[in-house]
Amino acid sequence: MRTSGSIRVLCVLALLASASVVTAQTTTPAFDPAITSLSVTGVVTDLKPDTRQVIVKTAAGNEVTVTLSDRTTFMRIPPGEKTKDKFVPITPTDFGVGDSVFARGRMTEDRKSMPALEFYVMSKTDIAQKREHERDEWNKRGVTGMVSSLNATTNEISLDMRTPAGPKPIVVAASAQTQFRRYAPDSVRFSEAKPSSFAELKVGDQLRALGTKSADGTRFTPDEIVAGSFQTIGGAISEINVEKQEMKINDLQSKQAVTVVVTKDSTMRKLSPELLEGLKKGSADLQEMFDRLPTFTLQELKAGDSILVSSTKGADPARITAIAIVSGVGPLLQNAQGNRAAANSLGAMSLGGP
């Protein structure tokens, strides 16, 4: 059975899955940077009006009880604003569960409670609108593709830009003003990308760039570049351990057994006939179609099921943490003739955006 063509299609399916991952952390670190001796940053998970207390949960999963008082100053931070003179005064009732907050005061020694002198709020509605605006900007002014070559002398990146019609070469010419970021290990979340540089780019990286395309479409001047190294494997499940949230699959490419670790952040969706047909036709709304796919849990899988898994490239190729898992891919694994145009269409949405 030939698999190279179908694996190309599976790769872009997994990368498309990665674009749907929501913001969260996978583990709780011993040290939480969101909690300092004078502040806490997180999301409101509970309100206790009778005691004037707010439960704030950090991205790492730690909770701090913030106590409000008549001395507390309340301000709303409008989307995109960073200076205090642009903040808007609000009342103690102008925020709710789900809003992001930054509270200042004196943290207790156990870092579990704090009386707040200042309480800054960015509402979940404002955050959603900000993210929608950023997504719109990247859709209108962004390019996505795989790095084919690098010129360190000129800071130019040759990119196989992905389009519904197939890959098209374009030169991304970085400058001193270009901001570089790199996706964090086991994550394609835009918010978790770390500061980076041209020197960290590698041939084969998946790359997104925001900027301006030349009139003839052959060159691109980037304001921002986000890149990362990812891999996709596909095969049949040989073992499942629900308690450990792990499974083993027989990788079709390496012919080796690979342990796949599933976390609460792993995206798990089942391929539908609709999306499979969209792959063949190169439909324009593949991302929307993918987002409508049904989710599933590890408990619903069984030995013998064919799946596709995407992950970052780690030190141990025999053990990976899943960024995205797609089930119901048997027809693609059995189909030796992968549709390259469909693969490129899906690949255009491969990396997590804002």
C-alpha positions in Angstrom: 0.0 0.0 0.0 1.4 3.4 -1.0 0.9 6.1 1.6 3.0 9.1 0.7 0.2 10.9 -1.1 -2.4 10.3 1.5 -0.1 11.2 4.3 0.4 14.7 2.7 -3.4 15.1 2.9 -3.4 13.9 6.5 -0.7 16.3 7.4 -2.7 19.3 6.4 -5.8 17.9 8.1 -3.9 17.8 11.4 -2.5 21.2 10.9 -6.0 22.5 10.2 -7.0 20.9 13.4 -4.3 22.8 15.2 -5.9 26.1 14.1 -8.9 25.4 16.3 -7.0 24.9 19.6 -8.2 27.2 22.4 -6.0 29.1 24.8 -5.0 27.1 27.9 -2.0 25.6 29.7 -1.3 21.9 29.9 0.4 21.8 33.3 0.6 23.7 36.5 4.2 25.0 37.0 5.8 25.2 40.5 6.3 28.9 39.8 3.4 30.9 38.4 4.5 34.1 36.6 0.9 35.4 36.8 1.2 35.7 40.6 3.7 38.1 42.1 4.1 39.6 45.5 2.1 42.7 44.3 -0.3 41.4 41.6 -2.2 38.6 39.9 -3.3 38.2 36.3 -6.0 35.9 35.2 -9.7 35.3 34.5 -12.6 35.8 36.8 -14.1 32.4 37.6 -16.4 33.2 40.5 -17.9 36.3 42.2 -18.9 36.5 45.9 -20.9 39.7 46.4 -21.6 39.1 50.1 -17.9 39.1 51.0 -16.8 41.3 48.1 -14.4 38.6 46.9 -13.4 37.6 43.3 -11.8 34.3 42.4 -9.1 34.8 39.8 -7.7 31.8 37.9 -4.3 32.1 36.2 -3.4 30.5 32.9 -1.5 27.9 34.9 -4.6 26.9 36.8 -3.8 28.5 40.2 -6.6 30.4 42.0 -6.2 33.6 44.0 -9.0 35.2 46.1 -9.0 38.9 45.5 -10.9 41.0 48.1 -12.3 44.3 47.0 -13.0 47.4 49.1 -14.0 51.0 49.0 -10.3 51.8 48.5 -10.1 49.7 45.3 -9.8 51.6 42.0 -11.7 50.0 39.1 -10.7 50.5 35.5 -11.5 48.9 32.1 -8.8 48.5 29.6 -10.1 49.1 26.0 -8.8 46.7 23.4 -5.3 47.6 22.1 -4.7 50.3 24.7 -1.5 50.1 26.9 -1.3 53.5 28.6 -3.2 54.3 31.8 -4.5 57.6 30.5 -6.6 55.6 28.0 -8.2 53.4 30.6 -11.9 53.9 31.5 -13.2 54.2 35.1 -15.9 51.6 35.9 -17.9 50.6 39.0 -17.4 47.4 41.1 -20.3 45.8 39.2 -19.1 46.4 35.7 -17.3 43.1 35.3 -18.3 39.4 35.4 -17.2 35.8 35.2 -15.0 35.2 32.1 -13.5 38.7 32.1 -9.7 39.0 32.2 -8.3 41.0 35.1 -5.1 42.4 36.5 -5.3 43.2 40.2 -2.6 45.0 42.3 -2.2 44.9 46.0 -0.2 43.0 48.6 -0.2 39.2 48.0 -0.3 36.9 51.0 2.7 34.7 51.7 1.0 31.6 50.4 0.1 33.5 47.2 -3.6 32.5 47.5 -5.3 35.8 48.5 -4.8 39.5 48.1 -6.7 42.7 49.0 -6.8 44.8 45.8 -5.9 48.5 45.6 -6.3 48.5 41.8 -8.5 46.3 39.7 -8.1 46.4 35.9 -10.6 44.6 33.6 -10.7 43.6 30.0 -14.1 42.2 29.3 -14.5 38.9 27.4 -16.5 40.7 24.8 -13.7 43.2 24.2 -11.2 40.3 24.0 -13.4 38.5 21.5 -13.7 41.6 19.4 -10.0 42.2 19.6 -9.2 38.7 18.5 -11.7 38.9 15.7 -10.1 42.0 14.4 -6.6 40.4 14.6 -7.9 37.3 12.8 -9.4 39.5 10.1 -6.1 41.3 9.7 -4.1 38.1 9.3 -6.7 36.8 6.8 -6.5 39.9 4.7 -2.8 40.7 5.0 -1.2 37.4 5.9 0.5 34.6 4.0 1.1 31.0 5.2 3.4 28.3 3.9 6.5 26.2 4.3 10.0 27.6 4.3 11.9 26.2 1.3 15.2 28.2 1.7 16.8 30.9 3.8 19.3 33.7 2.9 20.9 35.0 6.1 22.8 37.7 4.2 19.7 39.4 2.9 17.2 38.2 5.6 15.1 36.7 2.9 12.9 33.7 3.2 11.7 31.6 0.2 8.3 30.4 1.1 6.0 27.9 -0.7 2.9 29.9 -0.1 -0.2 27.7 0.2 -3.3 28.7 -1.8 -6.4 26.8 -2.9 -4.9 26.5 -6.3 -1.7 24.9 -5.0 1.7 26.1 -3.7 3.1 29.4 -5.1 6.6 30.7 -4.4 7.0 34.0 -2.7 10.0 35.8 -1.1 9.4 37.1 2.4 11.9 40.0 2.9 12.4 40.6 6.6 13.8 43.9 8.0 15.1 45.2 11.2 11.5 46.2 12.1 10.1 42.7 11.6 9.0 41.0 14.8 9.8 37.3 15.0 8.0 34.8 17.2 8.2 31.0 17.4 5.5 28.5 18.4 6.2 27.0 21.8 6.7 23.2 22.2 3.5 21.2 21.9 1.5 24.2 21.0 0.3 26.2 17.9 -1.4 28.8 20.0 -0.6 32.3 18.8 -0.7 33.6 22.3 2.0 31.2 23.5 4.5 32.0 20.7 7.9 33.1 22.1 10.1 36.0 20.9 12.5 34.7 18.2 14.8 35.8 15.4 15.7 35.1 11.8 18.5 32.8 13.0 16.0 30.4 14.5 14.2 29.8 11.3 14.7 26.4 9.6 14.0 25.0 6.1 10.8 23.0 6.5 9.3 25.3 9.1 5.6 26.2 8.8 5.4 30.0 8.7 2.8 32.7 9.0 3.6 36.3 8.1 1.6 39.6 8.4 2.5 42.4 6.1 2.2 43.7 2.6 2.4 41.8 -0.7 4.0 43.4 -3.8 1.9 44.3 -6.8 3.1 41.3 -8.8 2.6 38.9 -5.8 6.2 37.6 -5.8 7.5 39.4 -2.7 6.2 40.1 0.8 7.3 42.7 3.3 6.5 41.3 6.8 5.6 43.3 9.9 5.5 40.1 11.9 6.6 36.5 11.4 5.5 33.4 13.4 7.0 30.0 12.7 7.4 26.5 14.1 8.5 23.0 13.3 5.7 20.4 13.3 5.2 16.8 12.3 2.2 14.6 11.4 2.0 10.8 11.8 -0.9 8.5 10.8 -1.7 4.9 11.5 -3.8 2.4 13.4 -4.2 2.4 17.2 -2.5 -0.7 18.8 -3.1 0.2 22.5 -5.2 2.6 24.6 -4.7 3.6 28.2 -7.5 5.9 29.3 -6.3 6.2 32.8 -2.9 7.6 31.6 -4.5 9.4 28.7 -2.1 7.7 26.3 -2.3 5.4 23.3 0.1 3.7 20.9 -0.1 3.8 17.2 1.8 2.1 14.4 3.3 5.0 12.4 2.8 4.3 8.7 5.9 6.3 7.7 8.5 5.1 10.2 6.9 1.7 10.7 7.6 2.2 14.5 5.3 2.2 17.5 4.7 5.8 18.8 3.2 6.7 22.2 0.7 9.6 21.9 0.0 11.6 25.0 -3.4 13.3 25.1 -3.9 16.4 27.2 -6.9 18.6 27.9 -5.6 20.9 25.2 -5.5 18.3 22.4 -8.0 19.0 19.7 -9.9 15.8 18.8 -12.3 15.8 15.8 -13.8 13.1 13.6 -13.4 13.5 9.8 -16.8 13.8 8.0 -17.8 12.9 4.5 -18.5 16.6 3.9 -14.9 17.6 4.7 -13.5 14.7 2.8 -15.4 15.8 -0.3 -14.3 19.4 0.4 -10.7 18.1 0.3 -11.2 16.6 -3.1 -12.9 19.7 -4.5 -10.7 22.3 -2.8 -13.6 24.1 -1.2 -13.0 27.6 0.1 -14.7 27.1 3.5 -12.6 24.2 4.7 -11.8 25.8 8.1 -15.4 26.5 8.8 -16.3 22.9 7.8 -13.6 21.6 10.1 -14.8 23.7 13.0 -18.2 22.1 12.7 -16.8 18.6 12.9 -17.9 16.6 15.9 -15.4 16.2 18.8 -14.7 13.0 20.6 -12.9 11.7 23.6 -10.1 9.1 24.1 -12.7 6.7 25.6 -14.5 6.6 22.2 -11.5 5.3 20.3 -10.6 1.6 20.1 -7.7 -0.5 19.0 -7.6 -0.8 15.2 -9.0 2.7 14.6 -7.0 4.8 12.1 -6.0 8.3 13.3 -3.8 11.2 12.4 -1.8 13.0 15.0 0.1 16.3 14.8 2.7 17.5 17.2 5.8 19.5 17.5 9.1 17.8 16.8 10.5 16.7 20.2 13.6 15.0 21.4 12.0 11.5 21.6 10.4 10.5 18.3 8.8 7.5 20.0 6.7 9.7 22.4 4.8 12.8 21.4 2.2 15.1 22.9 -0.8 15.5 20.6 -1.7 19.0 19.4 -4.5 17.6 17.2 -6.0 14.2 16.6 -8.3 13.4 13.7 -10.2 10.1 13.6 -12.1 8.5 10.7 -9.2 8.9 8.4 -9.2 5.3 7.1 -10.3 6.2 3.6 -7.4 8.6 3.3 -4.9 6.1 4.6 -6.1 3.6 2.1 -6.1 6.1 -0.8 -2.6 6.2 -2.3 -3.4 9.1 -4.5 -3.5 12.2 -2.2 -5.0 15.3 -3.7 -2.2 17.9 -3.6 -4.5 20.8 -4.4 -6.7 19.8 -1.5 -3.7 19.4 0.7 -2.4 22.8 -0.1 -5.8 24.3 0.5 -6.0 22.8 4.0 -2.4 23.7 4.6 -3.2 27.4 4.2 -4.8 27.2 7.6 -2.2 25.1 9.2 -1.0 27.3 12.1 -2.9 28.7 15.0 -3.6 32.4 14.5 -4.7 35.2 16.8 
